[in-house]
Amino acid sequence: MIEIGNEKLGMGWLPDLPDYRDYTPEHEKIKPLLKEIKLTKVLTQTKKLSLPSSVDLRPWCSPVENQGSLGSCTAHAAVGLIEYYERRAFGSYIDASRLFLYKVTRNLLGLKGDTGAYLRTTMGAMRLFGVPPEKYWPYSIPDFDKEPPAFCYAFAQNYQAIKYYRLDPPGVPLATLLLWIKAHLAAGLPSMFGFAVFSSIRQATDTGKIPFPCAGETLLGGHAVMAVGYDDSIKIKNEICGKETTGALLIRNSWGREWGDNGYGWLPYEYVLRGLARDWWTLLKNEYIPTKQFGF
């Protein structure tokens, strides 16, 4: 948890170990989908890759929400991801229950309490259990460890077609990873990830511009967000040591619309290139492809 002003804001991303069973862009169940939207060819041409200098997917995102003091950032990121895809593909989405997804993810992990969660398990829980509309299991922090009623599990079938995959399996160079992230964004495919949060994040409260940390800064924890765009020209300076970076990912945070730029912010590319932002996941469904909303 981090205190910014008078508000206590939760985090909750638990970094996990690589697993060779993870789906990747090269997996036989993912590659055909990426081929249909002409992304496979792009991902194999990293040295010649020509991408737009900026991408902004905010128009298709659902409203930014506030996790409060609970460590439910992984559920917020995953719910934001599926809401984006449904809205982009079909023009509407179900306001999904963040509290339900956070609880069933911890059930899957055998955890109780406000422990945070892994992004891989969060995606797996969403596909296995589904997510009911928020009106059936509202976001009430005192109820975070209560078991949802059986009715809330009745929506699982709607999520079983989801195919989720990892952009940063073992062996992918960090420079290539950044290109893959940007190529996905240029094709209309956002992703979610976790990053290390340092004390200088307080500088981003009003602007959303998160600086790259200076030497000796305090590590506060891990936080999961969505990547919904990028801009190669964004400059961000750390006021502590004057270190400046150029180029940043546009992130959708879960600390309410009062934080940053109406709930959005910027994270320097250096976080990816130095390994401080990892655990990159996105998803696709066969039903999304015919809508022609994704790809090049």
Contacts in CASP RR format, 6 or more apart in sequence:
PFRMAT RR
TARGET T0000
AUTHOR 0000-0000-0000
METHOD contacts of the structure
MODEL  1
MIEIGNEKLGMGWLPDLPDYRDYTPEHEKIKPLLKEIKLTKVLTQTKKLS
LPSSVDLRPWCSPVENQGSLGSCTAHAAVGLIEYYERRAFGSYIDASRLF
LYKVTRNLLGLKGDTGAYLRTTMGAMRLFGVPPEKYWPYSIPDFDKEPPA
FCYAFAQNYQAIKYYRLDPPGVPLATLLLWIKAHLAAGLPSMFGFAVFSS
IRQATDTGKIPFPCAGETLLGGHAVMAVGYDDSIKIKNEICGKETTGALL
IRNSWGREWGDNGYGWLPYEYVLRGLARDWWTLLKNEYIPTKQFGF
1 8 0 8 1.000
1 9 0 8 1.000
1 10 0 8 1.000
1 11 0 8 1.000
1 69 0 8 1.000
1 71 0 8 1.000
2 8 0 8 1.000
2 9 0 8 1.000
2 10 0 8 1.000
2 11 0 8 1.000
2 197 0 8 1.000
2 201 0 8 1.000
2 202 0 8 1.000
2 220 0 8 1.000
3 9 0 8 1.000
4 202 0 8 1.000
4 205 0 8 1.000
4 255 0 8 1.000
4 259 0 8 1.000
5 205 0 8 1.000
7 68 0 8 1.000
8 68 0 8 1.000
8 69 0 8 1.000
9 67 0 8 1.000
9 68 0 8 1.000
9 69 0 8 1.000
9 255 0 8 1.000
9 259 0 8 1.000
10 67 0 8 1.000
10 68 0 8 1.000
10 69 0 8 1.000
10 70 0 8 1.000
10 71 0 8 1.000
10 72 0 8 1.000
10 73 0 8 1.000
10 223 0 8 1.000
10 255 0 8 1.000
11 71 0 8 1.000
11 73 0 8 1.000
11 197 0 8 1.000
11 220 0 8 1.000
11 221 0 8 1.000
11 222 0 8 1.000
11 223 0 8 1.000
11 224 0 8 1.000
12 71 0 8 1.000
12 72 0 8 1.000
12 73 0 8 1.000
12 74 0 8 1.000
12 116 0 8 1.000
12 117 0 8 1.000
12 221 0 8 1.000
12 222 0 8 1.000
12 223 0 8 1.000
12 224 0 8 1.000
13 73 0 8 1.000
13 74 0 8 1.000
13 116 0 8 1.000
13 117 0 8 1.000
13 119 0 8 1.000
13 194 0 8 1.000
13 195 0 8 1.000
13 221 0 8 1.000
13 222 0 8 1.000
13 223 0 8 1.000
13 224 0 8 1.000
13 279 0 8 1.000
14 74 0 8 1.000
14 115 0 8 1.000
14 116 0 8 1.000
14 117 0 8 1.000
14 118 0 8 1.000
14 222 0 8 1.000
15 118 0 8 1.000
15 194 0 8 1.000
15 222 0 8 1.000
15 278 0 8 1.000
15 279 0 8 1.000
16 118 0 8 1.000
16 119 0 8 1.000
16 120 0 8 1.000
16 121 0 8 1.000
16 279 0 8 1.000
18 169 0 8 1.000
18 170 0 8 1.000
19 120 0 8 1.000
20 169 0 8 1.000
20 170 0 8 1.000
22 120 0 8 1.000
22 165 0 8 1.000
22 166 0 8 1.000
22 169 0 8 1.000
23 29 0 8 1.000
23 30 0 8 1.000
23 163 0 8 1.000
23 164 0 8 1.000
23 165 0 8 1.000
23 166 0 8 1.000
24 30 0 8 1.000
24 165 0 8 1.000
24 166 0 8 1.000
24 167 0 8 1.000
24 169 0 8 1.000
25 31 0 8 1.000
25 34 0 8 1.000
25 39 0 8 1.000
25 40 0 8 1.000
25 43 0 8 1.000
25 165 0 8 1.000
25 167 0 8 1.000
25 180 0 8 1.000
27 165 0 8 1.000
29 163 0 8 1.000
30 163 0 8 1.000
30 165 0 8 1.000
30 284 0 8 1.000
31 40 0 8 1.000
33 163 0 8 1.000
33 284 0 8 1.000
33 286 0 8 1.000
33 289 0 8 1.000
34 40 0 8 1.000
34 43 0 8 1.000
34 284 0 8 1.000
35 41 0 8 1.000
36 289 0 8 1.000
37 187 0 8 1.000
37 289 0 8 1.000
37 294 0 8 1.000
37 295 0 8 1.000
37 296 0 8 1.000
38 187 0 8 1.000
38 295 0 8 1.000
38 296 0 8 1.000
39 183 0 8 1.000
39 184 0 8 1.000
39 187 0 8 1.000
39 189 0 8 1.000
39 295 0 8 1.000
39 296 0 8 1.000
42 49 0 8 1.000
42 183 0 8 1.000
42 187 0 8 1.000
42 296 0 8 1.000
43 180 0 8 1.000
43 183 0 8 1.000
46 176 0 8 1.000
46 179 0 8 1.000
46 180 0 8 1.000
49 179 0 8 1.000
49 183 0 8 1.000
51 179 0 8 1.000
51 182 0 8 1.000
51 183 0 8 1.000
51 186 0 8 1.000
52 186 0 8 1.000
53 231 0 8 1.000
53 232 0 8 1.000
53 233 0 8 1.000
54 229 0 8 1.000
54 230 0 8 1.000
54 231 0 8 1.000
54 232 0 8 1.000
54 233 0 8 1.000
55 182 0 8 1.000
55 185 0 8 1.000
55 186 0 8 1.000
55 188 0 8 1.000
55 229 0 8 1.000
55 230 0 8 1.000
55 250 0 8 1.000
56 228 0 8 1.000
56 229 0 8 1.000
56 250 0 8 1.000
57 84 0 8 1.000
57 88 0 8 1.000
57 185 0 8 1.000
57 188 0 8 1.000
57 190 0 8 1.000
57 228 0 8 1.000
57 229 0 8 1.000
57 250 0 8 1.000
58 228 0 8 1.000
58 250 0 8 1.000
58 252 0 8 1.000
58 264 0 8 1.000
60 84 0 8 1.000
60 87 0 8 1.000
60 88 0 8 1.000
61 80 0 8 1.000
61 83 0 8 1.000
61 84 0 8 1.000
61 87 0 8 1.000
61 226 0 8 1.000
61 228 0 8 1.000
61 252 0 8 1.000
62 80 0 8 1.000
62 83 0 8 1.000
62 84 0 8 1.000
62 87 0 8 1.000
62 93 0 8 1.000
62 95 0 8 1.000
63 257 0 8 1.000
64 252 0 8 1.000
64 253 0 8 1.000
64 254 0 8 1.000
64 256 0 8 1.000
64 257 0 8 1.000
64 262 0 8 1.000
64 263 0 8 1.000
64 264 0 8 1.000
65 76 0 8 1.000
65 98 0 8 1.000
65 139 0 8 1.000
65 254 0 8 1.000
65 256 0 8 1.000
66 254 0 8 1.000
66 255 0 8 1.000
66 256 0 8 1.000
66 257 0 8 1.000
67 73 0 8 1.000
67 76 0 8 1.000
67 98 0 8 1.000
67 254 0 8 1.000
67 255 0 8 1.000
68 141 0 8 1.000
68 255 0 8 1.000
69 141 0 8 1.000
70 102 0 8 1.000
70 114 0 8 1.000
70 141 0 8 1.000
70 144 0 8 1.000
71 102 0 8 1.000
71 114 0 8 1.000
71 116 0 8 1.000
72 98 0 8 1.000
72 99 0 8 1.000
72 102 0 8 1.000
72 116 0 8 1.000
72 117 0 8 1.000
72 144 0 8 1.000
72 254 0 8 1.000
73 116 0 8 1.000
73 223 0 8 1.000
73 224 0 8 1.000
73 225 0 8 1.000
73 254 0 8 1.000
74 102 0 8 1.000
74 105 0 8 1.000
74 116 0 8 1.000
74 117 0 8 1.000
74 118 0 8 1.000
74 119 0 8 1.000
74 122 0 8 1.000
74 192 0 8 1.000
74 224 0 8 1.000
75 98 0 8 1.000
75 99 0 8 1.000
75 101 0 8 1.000
75 102 0 8 1.000
75 105 0 8 1.000
75 117 0 8 1.000
75 122 0 8 1.000
76 98 0 8 1.000
76 224 0 8 1.000
76 254 0 8 1.000
77 119 0 8 1.000
77 122 0 8 1.000
77 192 0 8 1.000
77 224 0 8 1.000
77 225 0 8 1.000
77 226 0 8 1.000
77 254 0 8 1.000
78 101 0 8 1.000
78 119 0 8 1.000
78 122 0 8 1.000
78 123 0 8 1.000
78 126 0 8 1.000
78 192 0 8 1.000
79 96 0 8 1.000
79 97 0 8 1.000
79 98 0 8 1.000
79 101 0 8 1.000
79 131 0 8 1.000
80 96 0 8 1.000
80 226 0 8 1.000
80 252 0 8 1.000
81 190 0 8 1.000
81 191 0 8 1.000
81 192 0 8 1.000
81 226 0 8 1.000
81 282 0 8 1.000
81 283 0 8 1.000
82 93 0 8 1.000
82 96 0 8 1.000
82 126 0 8 1.000
82 131 0 8 1.000
82 159 0 8 1.000
82 162 0 8 1.000
82 283 0 8 1.000
83 93 0 8 1.000
83 94 0 8 1.000
83 95 0 8 1.000
83 96 0 8 1.000
84 93 0 8 1.000
84 190 0 8 1.000
84 226 0 8 1.000
84 228 0 8 1.000
85 283 0 8 1.000
85 284 0 8 1.000
85 285 0 8 1.000
85 288 0 8 1.000
86 92 0 8 1.000
86 93 0 8 1.000
86 94 0 8 1.000
87 93 0 8 1.000
88 188 0 8 1.000
88 291 0 8 1.000
88 293 0 8 1.000
88 294 0 8 1.000
89 287 0 8 1.000
89 288 0 8 1.000
89 291 0 8 1.000
89 293 0 8 1.000
89 294 0 8 1.000
90 291 0 8 1.000
94 131 0 8 1.000
94 133 0 8 1.000
95 133 0 8 1.000
95 134 0 8 1.000
95 135 0 8 1.000
96 131 0 8 1.000
96 132 0 8 1.000
96 133 0 8 1.000
96 134 0 8 1.000
97 131 0 8 1.000
97 132 0 8 1.000
97 133 0 8 1.000
97 134 0 8 1.000
97 136 0 8 1.000
97 137 0 8 1.000
97 138 0 8 1.000
97 139 0 8 1.000
97 148 0 8 1.000
97 152 0 8 1.000
98 134 0 8 1.000
98 139 0 8 1.000
99 137 0 8 1.000
99 138 0 8 1.000
99 139 0 8 1.000
99 140 0 8 1.000
99 143 0 8 1.000
99 144 0 8 1.000
100 131 0 8 1.000
100 132 0 8 1.000
100 137 0 8 1.000
100 148 0 8 1.000
100 152 0 8 1.000
101 122 0 8 1.000
101 125 0 8 1.000
101 126 0 8 1.000
101 130 0 8 1.000
101 131 0 8 1.000
102 116 0 8 1.000
102 117 0 8 1.000
102 144 0 8 1.000
103 144 0 8 1.000
103 145 0 8 1.000
103 146 0 8 1.000
103 147 0 8 1.000
103 148 0 8 1.000
104 125 0 8 1.000
104 128 0 8 1.000
104 129 0 8 1.000
104 148 0 8 1.000
105 117 0 8 1.000
105 118 0 8 1.000
105 121 0 8 1.000
105 122 0 8 1.000
105 125 0 8 1.000
106 112 0 8 1.000
106 113 0 8 1.000
106 115 0 8 1.000
106 116 0 8 1.000
106 117 0 8 1.000
107 125 0 8 1.000
108 121 0 8 1.000
108 124 0 8 1.000
108 125 0 8 1.000
108 128 0 8 1.000
109 115 0 8 1.000
109 117 0 8 1.000
109 118 0 8 1.000
109 121 0 8 1.000
111 117 0 8 1.000
112 145 0 8 1.000
113 144 0 8 1.000
113 145 0 8 1.000
114 144 0 8 1.000
114 145 0 8 1.000
118 279 0 8 1.000
119 192 0 8 1.000
119 193 0 8 1.000
119 194 0 8 1.000
119 224 0 8 1.000
119 279 0 8 1.000
119 281 0 8 1.000
120 166 0 8 1.000
120 279 0 8 1.000
120 281 0 8 1.000
123 162 0 8 1.000
123 164 0 8 1.000
123 281 0 8 1.000
123 283 0 8 1.000
124 164 0 8 1.000
126 159 0 8 1.000
126 162 0 8 1.000
127 159 0 8 1.000
127 160 0 8 1.000
127 162 0 8 1.000
127 164 0 8 1.000
128 156 0 8 1.000
129 153 0 8 1.000
129 156 0 8 1.000
129 159 0 8 1.000
130 153 0 8 1.000
130 155 0 8 1.000
130 156 0 8 1.000
130 158 0 8 1.000
130 159 0 8 1.000
131 155 0 8 1.000
131 159 0 8 1.000
132 148 0 8 1.000
132 151 0 8 1.000
132 152 0 8 1.000
132 153 0 8 1.000
132 154 0 8 1.000
132 155 0 8 1.000
133 155 0 8 1.000
136 151 0 8 1.000
136 152 0 8 1.000
137 148 0 8 1.000
137 152 0 8 1.000
161 285 0 8 1.000
161 286 0 8 1.000
161 287 0 8 1.000
162 283 0 8 1.000
162 284 0 8 1.000
162 285 0 8 1.000
163 283 0 8 1.000
163 284 0 8 1.000
163 285 0 8 1.000
164 281 0 8 1.000
164 282 0 8 1.000
164 283 0 8 1.000
165 281 0 8 1.000
165 282 0 8 1.000
165 283 0 8 1.000
165 284 0 8 1.000
166 279 0 8 1.000
166 280 0 8 1.000
166 281 0 8 1.000
167 177 0 8 1.000
167 180 0 8 1.000
167 181 0 8 1.000
167 184 0 8 1.000
167 191 0 8 1.000
167 280 0 8 1.000
167 281 0 8 1.000
167 282 0 8 1.000
168 177 0 8 1.000
168 278 0 8 1.000
168 279 0 8 1.000
168 280 0 8 1.000
172 180 0 8 1.000
174 272 0 8 1.000
174 273 0 8 1.000
174 274 0 8 1.000
174 275 0 8 1.000
175 273 0 8 1.000
177 272 0 8 1.000
177 280 0 8 1.000
178 269 0 8 1.000
178 272 0 8 1.000
178 273 0 8 1.000
181 191 0 8 1.000
181 227 0 8 1.000
181 230 0 8 1.000
181 249 0 8 1.000
181 272 0 8 1.000
181 280 0 8 1.000
182 230 0 8 1.000
184 190 0 8 1.000
184 191 0 8 1.000
184 282 0 8 1.000
185 191 0 8 1.000
185 227 0 8 1.000
185 228 0 8 1.000
185 229 0 8 1.000
185 230 0 8 1.000
186 296 0 8 1.000
187 294 0 8 1.000
187 295 0 8 1.000
187 296 0 8 1.000
188 293 0 8 1.000
188 294 0 8 1.000
188 295 0 8 1.000
189 282 0 8 1.000
189 284 0 8 1.000
189 294 0 8 1.000
189 295 0 8 1.000
190 226 0 8 1.000
190 227 0 8 1.000
190 228 0 8 1.000
190 229 0 8 1.000
190 252 0 8 1.000
190 282 0 8 1.000
191 226 0 8 1.000
191 227 0 8 1.000
191 280 0 8 1.000
191 281 0 8 1.000
191 282 0 8 1.000
192 224 0 8 1.000
192 225 0 8 1.000
192 226 0 8 1.000
192 227 0 8 1.000
192 280 0 8 1.000
192 281 0 8 1.000
192 282 0 8 1.000
193 224 0 8 1.000
193 225 0 8 1.000
193 227 0 8 1.000
193 277 0 8 1.000
193 278 0 8 1.000
193 279 0 8 1.000
193 280 0 8 1.000
193 281 0 8 1.000
194 222 0 8 1.000
194 223 0 8 1.000
194 224 0 8 1.000
194 225 0 8 1.000
194 277 0 8 1.000
194 278 0 8 1.000
194 279 0 8 1.000
195 222 0 8 1.000
195 223 0 8 1.000
195 225 0 8 1.000
195 267 0 8 1.000
195 271 0 8 1.000
195 276 0 8 1.000
195 277 0 8 1.000
195 278 0 8 1.000
196 219 0 8 1.000
196 221 0 8 1.000
196 222 0 8 1.000
196 271 0 8 1.000
196 276 0 8 1.000
196 277 0 8 1.000
197 219 0 8 1.000
197 220 0 8 1.000
197 221 0 8 1.000
197 222 0 8 1.000
197 223 0 8 1.000
198 213 0 8 1.000
198 217 0 8 1.000
198 218 0 8 1.000
198 219 0 8 1.000
198 220 0 8 1.000
199 213 0 8 1.000
199 217 0 8 1.000
199 218 0 8 1.000
199 220 0 8 1.000
200 210 0 8 1.000
200 211 0 8 1.000
200 213 0 8 1.000
200 214 0 8 1.000
200 217 0 8 1.000
200 238 0 8 1.000
200 239 0 8 1.000
200 240 0 8 1.000
201 210 0 8 1.000
201 220 0 8 1.000
203 209 0 8 1.000
203 210 0 8 1.000
203 211 0 8 1.000
203 238 0 8 1.000
203 239 0 8 1.000
204 210 0 8 1.000
204 211 0 8 1.000
204 259 0 8 1.000
204 260 0 8 1.000
204 265 0 8 1.000
204 266 0 8 1.000
205 259 0 8 1.000
205 260 0 8 1.000
206 260 0 8 1.000
207 260 0 8 1.000
207 261 0 8 1.000
207 265 0 8 1.000
208 259 0 8 1.000
208 260 0 8 1.000
208 261 0 8 1.000
208 263 0 8 1.000
208 264 0 8 1.000
208 265 0 8 1.000
208 266 0 8 1.000
209 234 0 8 1.000
209 236 0 8 1.000
209 248 0 8 1.000
209 265 0 8 1.000
209 266 0 8 1.000
210 236 0 8 1.000
210 265 0 8 1.000
210 266 0 8 1.000
210 267 0 8 1.000
210 268 0 8 1.000
211 236 0 8 1.000
211 237 0 8 1.000
211 238 0 8 1.000
211 239 0 8 1.000
211 240 0 8 1.000
211 243 0 8 1.000
211 245 0 8 1.000
211 268 0 8 1.000
212 236 0 8 1.000
212 238 0 8 1.000
212 243 0 8 1.000
212 245 0 8 1.000
212 268 0 8 1.000
212 270 0 8 1.000
212 271 0 8 1.000
212 274 0 8 1.000
213 238 0 8 1.000
213 276 0 8 1.000
214 238 0 8 1.000
214 240 0 8 1.000
214 241 0 8 1.000
214 242 0 8 1.000
214 243 0 8 1.000
215 241 0 8 1.000
217 240 0 8 1.000
224 279 0 8 1.000
225 251 0 8 1.000
225 252 0 8 1.000
225 253 0 8 1.000
225 254 0 8 1.000
225 267 0 8 1.000
226 251 0 8 1.000
226 252 0 8 1.000
227 249 0 8 1.000
227 250 0 8 1.000
227 251 0 8 1.000
227 267 0 8 1.000
227 280 0 8 1.000
228 250 0 8 1.000
228 251 0 8 1.000
228 252 0 8 1.000
228 264 0 8 1.000
229 249 0 8 1.000
229 250 0 8 1.000
230 247 0 8 1.000
230 248 0 8 1.000
230 249 0 8 1.000
230 250 0 8 1.000
230 269 0 8 1.000
231 247 0 8 1.000
231 248 0 8 1.000
231 250 0 8 1.000
231 266 0 8 1.000
232 246 0 8 1.000
232 247 0 8 1.000
233 246 0 8 1.000
233 247 0 8 1.000
234 246 0 8 1.000
234 247 0 8 1.000
234 248 0 8 1.000
234 266 0 8 1.000
235 244 0 8 1.000
235 245 0 8 1.000
235 246 0 8 1.000
235 247 0 8 1.000
236 244 0 8 1.000
236 245 0 8 1.000
236 247 0 8 1.000
236 248 0 8 1.000
236 266 0 8 1.000
236 268 0 8 1.000
237 243 0 8 1.000
237 244 0 8 1.000
238 244 0 8 1.000
245 268 0 8 1.000
245 269 0 8 1.000
245 270 0 8 1.000
247 268 0 8 1.000
247 269 0 8 1.000
248 266 0 8 1.000
248 267 0 8 1.000
248 268 0 8 1.000
248 269 0 8 1.000
249 266 0 8 1.000
249 267 0 8 1.000
249 268 0 8 1.000
249 269 0 8 1.000
249 271 0 8 1.000
249 272 0 8 1.000
249 277 0 8 1.000
250 264 0 8 1.000
250 265 0 8 1.000
250 266 0 8 1.000
251 264 0 8 1.000
251 265 0 8 1.000
251 266 0 8 1.000
251 267 0 8 1.000
252 263 0 8 1.000
252 264 0 8 1.000
253 259 0 8 1.000
253 260 0 8 1.000
253 263 0 8 1.000
253 264 0 8 1.000
253 265 0 8 1.000
255 263 0 8 1.000
256 263 0 8 1.000
257 263 0 8 1.000
267 277 0 8 1.000
270 276 0 8 1.000
271 277 0 8 1.000
272 278 0 8 1.000
284 294 0 8 1.000
288 294 0 8 1.000
END
